[in-house]
Amino acid sequence: QVQLVESGGGLVQPGGSLRLSCGASGVIVSINAMGWYRQAAGKERELVASITGDGRANYADSVKGRFTISRDNARNTVYLQMNSLQPEDTAVYYCNADIKPLWSTNKDYWGKGTLVTVSS
């Protein structure tokens, strides 16, 4: 079955950097758009960045200029490079992808999340 697994979260000081990865596994025909969402304690989940199959990216205003989303289609993997991290970036980060499996129609898949904590 199709699964998404995030990695790369952890504790970092303000101004530091982290690189998140999300790999898709299973019998996959194609992956269209991919993205990263985050949810801070007590707040709603929000879109951080998204990227189309041909590499066009979009960012939330709060992370524009600091975060970069990219993908490696050969590895079915999406990345989020996070620079100049601030305490307000602390959240659980979730990977999302629009995937066509072999024996099913396209649908939205979610990872379990990886925790990013920005604190001194």
C-alpha atoms as an extended CHARMM CRD file, in Angstrom:
* protein
*
       120  EXT
         1         1  GLN       CA              0.0000000000        0.0000000000        0.0000000000  PROA      1               0.0000000000
         2         2  VAL       CA              1.0830000000        3.5870000000       -0.5730000000  PROA      2               0.0000000000
         3         3  GLN       CA              2.7520000000        5.2920000000        2.3760000000  PROA      3               0.0000000000
         4         4  LEU       CA              4.4690000000        8.6270000000        3.0210000000  PROA      4               0.0000000000
         5         5  VAL       CA              7.1900000000        8.8270000000        5.6700000000  PROA      5               0.0000000000
         6         6  GLU       CA              8.7410000000       12.0920000000        6.8820000000  PROA      6               0.0000000000
         7         7  SER       CA             12.1780000000       12.4750000000        8.4440000000  PROA      7               0.0000000000
         8         8  GLY       CA             14.6050000000       15.2160000000        9.4600000000  PROA      8               0.0000000000
         9         9  GLY       CA             12.7730000000       16.9420000000       12.2720000000  PROA      9               0.0000000000
        10        10  GLY       CA             14.3900000000       17.7920000000       15.5720000000  PROA      10              0.0000000000
        11        11  LEU       CA             15.4890000000       20.5450000000       17.9230000000  PROA      11              0.0000000000
        12        12  VAL       CA             17.2850000000       23.5660000000       16.4900000000  PROA      12              0.0000000000
        13        13  GLN       CA             18.2260000000       27.0080000000       17.8140000000  PROA      13              0.0000000000
        14        14  PRO       CA             16.7310000000       30.1930000000       16.3560000000  PROA      14              0.0000000000
        15        15  GLY       CA             18.5340000000       31.0970000000       13.1530000000  PROA      15              0.0000000000
        16        16  GLY       CA             19.4380000000       27.4890000000       12.4680000000  PROA      16              0.0000000000
        17        17  SER       CA             18.5080000000       25.1910000000        9.5970000000  PROA      17              0.0000000000
        18        18  LEU       CA             16.8680000000       21.8210000000        9.0640000000  PROA      18              0.0000000000
        19        19  ARG       CA             16.1380000000       19.7440000000        5.9940000000  PROA      19              0.0000000000
        20        20  LEU       CA             12.9930000000       17.6210000000        5.9740000000  PROA      20              0.0000000000
        21        21  SER       CA             12.5160000000       14.6520000000        3.6680000000  PROA      21              0.0000000000
        22        22  CYS       CA              9.4170000000       12.7160000000        2.6980000000  PROA      22              0.0000000000
        23        23  GLY       CA              9.5420000000        9.5020000000        0.6950000000  PROA      23              0.0000000000
        24        24  ALA       CA              6.6090000000        7.7500000000       -0.9410000000  PROA      24              0.0000000000
        25        25  SER       CA              6.5990000000        3.9520000000       -1.1090000000  PROA      25              0.0000000000
        26        26  GLY       CA              4.3130000000        1.3560000000       -2.6350000000  PROA      26              0.0000000000
        27        27  VAL       CA              3.1800000000        0.4240000000       -6.1230000000  PROA      27              0.0000000000
        28        28  ILE       CA              2.8960000000        3.9390000000       -7.5630000000  PROA      28              0.0000000000
        29        29  VAL       CA              1.9730000000        4.8810000000      -11.1000000000  PROA      29              0.0000000000
        30        30  SER       CA              2.5250000000        8.6190000000      -10.7220000000  PROA      30              0.0000000000
        31        31  ILE       CA              2.8090000000       11.4320000000       -8.1880000000  PROA      31              0.0000000000
        32        32  ASN       CA              1.3800000000       14.8100000000       -9.0630000000  PROA      32              0.0000000000
        33        33  ALA       CA              1.5680000000       17.7430000000       -6.6390000000  PROA      33              0.0000000000
        34        34  MET       CA              3.4040000000       17.3380000000       -3.3170000000  PROA      34              0.0000000000
        35        35  GLY       CA              3.4890000000       19.6420000000       -0.3380000000  PROA      35              0.0000000000
        36        36  TRP       CA              4.3460000000       20.3380000000        3.2600000000  PROA      36              0.0000000000
        37        37  TYR       CA              1.8500000000       21.3710000000        5.9130000000  PROA      37              0.0000000000
        38        38  ARG       CA              2.4230000000       22.1840000000        9.5570000000  PROA      38              0.0000000000
        39        39  GLN       CA              0.3320000000       22.2780000000       12.7010000000  PROA      39              0.0000000000
        40        40  ALA       CA              1.4060000000       24.0800000000       15.8510000000  PROA      40              0.0000000000
        41        41  ALA       CA             -0.0470000000       23.2200000000       19.2490000000  PROA      41              0.0000000000
        42        42  GLY       CA             -3.5800000000       24.5370000000       19.5420000000  PROA      42              0.0000000000
        43        43  LYS       CA             -3.6790000000       25.8120000000       15.9520000000  PROA      43              0.0000000000
        44        44  GLU       CA             -5.0850000000       24.6590000000       12.6260000000  PROA      44              0.0000000000
        45        45  ARG       CA             -3.0230000000       22.8420000000       10.0400000000  PROA      45              0.0000000000
        46        46  GLU       CA             -1.6850000000       25.2140000000        7.3830000000  PROA      46              0.0000000000
        47        47  LEU       CA              0.0090000000       24.8800000000        4.0150000000  PROA      47              0.0000000000
        48        48  VAL       CA              3.7220000000       25.7310000000        4.1200000000  PROA      48              0.0000000000
        49        49  ALA       CA              4.8460000000       24.9660000000        0.5710000000  PROA      49              0.0000000000
        50        50  SER       CA              3.7480000000       22.9750000000       -2.4590000000  PROA      50              0.0000000000
        51        51  ILE       CA              5.3750000000       21.8500000000       -5.6760000000  PROA      51              0.0000000000
        52        52  THR       CA              3.8790000000       20.5910000000       -8.9210000000  PROA      52              0.0000000000
        53        53  GLY       CA              5.0480000000       17.5680000000      -10.8650000000  PROA      53              0.0000000000
        54        54  ASP       CA              7.1250000000       19.7610000000      -13.1720000000  PROA      54              0.0000000000
        55        55  GLY       CA              8.7660000000       21.6860000000      -10.3340000000  PROA      55              0.0000000000
        56        56  ARG       CA              6.7260000000       24.8810000000       -9.9060000000  PROA      56              0.0000000000
        57        57  ALA       CA              6.7430000000       25.9080000000       -6.2390000000  PROA      57              0.0000000000
        58        58  ASN       CA              4.4640000000       28.0110000000       -4.0580000000  PROA      58              0.0000000000
        59        59  TYR       CA              5.0520000000       29.2210000000       -0.4870000000  PROA      59              0.0000000000
        60        60  ALA       CA              3.1570000000       30.6700000000        2.4160000000  PROA      60              0.0000000000
        61        61  ASP       CA              4.0570000000       34.3160000000        2.9900000000  PROA      61              0.0000000000
        62        62  SER       CA              5.4230000000       33.4870000000        6.4380000000  PROA      62              0.0000000000
        63        63  VAL       CA              8.1810000000       31.2430000000        5.0240000000  PROA      63              0.0000000000
        64        64  LYS       CA              8.8980000000       32.8870000000        1.6650000000  PROA      64              0.0000000000
        65        65  GLY       CA             12.6120000000       33.5680000000        1.2820000000  PROA      65              0.0000000000
        66        66  ARG       CA             13.5320000000       31.1970000000        4.1260000000  PROA      66              0.0000000000
        67        67  PHE       CA             12.1960000000       27.7970000000        3.0190000000  PROA      67              0.0000000000
        68        68  THR       CA             12.7760000000       25.9560000000       -0.2500000000  PROA      68              0.0000000000
        69        69  ILE       CA             10.7490000000       22.9870000000       -1.4790000000  PROA      69              0.0000000000
        70        70  SER       CA             12.1870000000       20.5580000000       -4.0210000000  PROA      70              0.0000000000
        71        71  ARG       CA             11.5720000000       17.0450000000       -5.2880000000  PROA      71              0.0000000000
        72        72  ASP       CA             13.4370000000       14.0700000000       -6.6910000000  PROA      72              0.0000000000
        73        73  ASN       CA             11.0040000000       12.2250000000       -8.9230000000  PROA      73              0.0000000000
        74        74  ALA       CA             13.3470000000        9.2590000000       -9.3990000000  PROA      74              0.0000000000
        75        75  ARG       CA             13.2380000000        8.6670000000       -5.6310000000  PROA      75              0.0000000000
        76        76  ASN       CA              9.5800000000        9.6660000000       -5.1100000000  PROA      76              0.0000000000
        77        77  THR       CA             10.8310000000       12.1340000000       -2.5200000000  PROA      77              0.0000000000
        78        78  VAL       CA             10.0410000000       15.7340000000       -1.6090000000  PROA      78              0.0000000000
        79        79  TYR       CA             12.2970000000       17.9440000000        0.5220000000  PROA      79              0.0000000000
        80        80  LEU       CA             11.8730000000       21.1020000000        2.5610000000  PROA      80              0.0000000000
        81        81  GLN       CA             15.0240000000       23.1040000000        3.2750000000  PROA      81              0.0000000000
        82        82  MET       CA             14.3030000000       25.3980000000        6.2250000000  PROA      82              0.0000000000
        83        83  ASN       CA             16.6980000000       28.2600000000        6.9600000000  PROA      83              0.0000000000
        84        84  SER       CA             16.5960000000       31.1200000000        9.4700000000  PROA      84              0.0000000000
        85        85  LEU       CA             14.2390000000       29.1370000000       11.6740000000  PROA      85              0.0000000000
        86        86  GLN       CA             12.3080000000       31.0030000000       14.3480000000  PROA      86              0.0000000000
        87        87  PRO       CA             10.2820000000       29.8420000000       17.3670000000  PROA      87              0.0000000000
        88        88  GLU       CA              7.0930000000       30.5350000000       15.4070000000  PROA      88              0.0000000000
        89        89  ASP       CA              8.1050000000       27.7170000000       13.0350000000  PROA      89              0.0000000000
        90        90  THR       CA              7.7490000000       25.1430000000       15.8190000000  PROA      90              0.0000000000
        91        91  ALA       CA              5.1500000000       22.5990000000       14.7020000000  PROA      91              0.0000000000
        92        92  VAL       CA              4.5480000000       19.0860000000       13.4860000000  PROA      92              0.0000000000
        93        93  TYR       CA              5.3070000000       19.0790000000        9.7580000000  PROA      93              0.0000000000
        94        94  TYR       CA              3.2570000000       16.7900000000        7.5260000000  PROA      94              0.0000000000
        95        95  CYS       CA              3.9970000000       15.5810000000        4.0200000000  PROA      95              0.0000000000
        96        96  ASN       CA              1.1490000000       15.5040000000        1.5050000000  PROA      96              0.0000000000
        97        97  ALA       CA              0.9770000000       14.0850000000       -2.0090000000  PROA      97              0.0000000000
        98        98  ASP       CA             -1.5270000000       13.4670000000       -4.7880000000  PROA      98              0.0000000000
        99        99  ILE       CA             -0.7240000000        9.8950000000       -5.8420000000  PROA      99              0.0000000000
       100       100  LYS       CA             -2.0630000000        7.4530000000       -8.4310000000  PROA      100             0.0000000000
       101       101  PRO       CA             -1.4830000000        3.8830000000       -7.1680000000  PROA      101             0.0000000000
       102       102  LEU       CA             -1.5560000000        0.9170000000       -9.5300000000  PROA      102             0.0000000000
       103       103  TRP       CA             -4.9000000000       -0.4810000000       -8.3140000000  PROA      103             0.0000000000
       104       104  SER       CA             -6.7110000000        2.7120000000       -7.3500000000  PROA      104             0.0000000000
       105       105  THR       CA             -7.6150000000        6.2030000000       -8.5040000000  PROA      105             0.0000000000
       106       106  ASN       CA             -5.7580000000        9.3840000000       -7.5770000000  PROA      106             0.0000000000
       107       107  LYS       CA             -6.1610000000       10.4950000000       -3.9960000000  PROA      107             0.0000000000
       108       108  ASP       CA             -4.5800000000       12.5590000000       -1.2590000000  PROA      108             0.0000000000
       109       109  TYR       CA             -2.0370000000       10.8350000000        1.0230000000  PROA      109             0.0000000000
       110       110  TRP       CA             -0.5720000000       12.0790000000        4.3010000000  PROA      110             0.0000000000
       111       111  GLY       CA              2.4550000000       11.1720000000        6.3700000000  PROA      111             0.0000000000
       112       112  LYS       CA              2.3730000000       10.7930000000       10.1390000000  PROA      112             0.0000000000
       113       113  GLY       CA              4.3990000000       13.9750000000       10.6750000000  PROA      113             0.0000000000
       114       114  THR       CA              7.7870000000       14.9810000000       12.0520000000  PROA      114             0.0000000000
       115       115  LEU       CA              8.2620000000       17.4210000000       14.9350000000  PROA      115             0.0000000000
       116       116  VAL       CA             10.3240000000       20.5770000000       14.4600000000  PROA      116             0.0000000000
       117       117  THR       CA             11.1620000000       22.5120000000       17.6210000000  PROA      117             0.0000000000
       118       118  VAL       CA             12.9330000000       25.8770000000       17.4100000000  PROA      118             0.0000000000
       119       119  SER       CA             14.1430000000       26.9750000000       20.8270000000  PROA      119             0.0000000000
       120       120  SER       CA             17.2180000000       28.3100000000       22.5920000000  PROA      120             0.0000000000
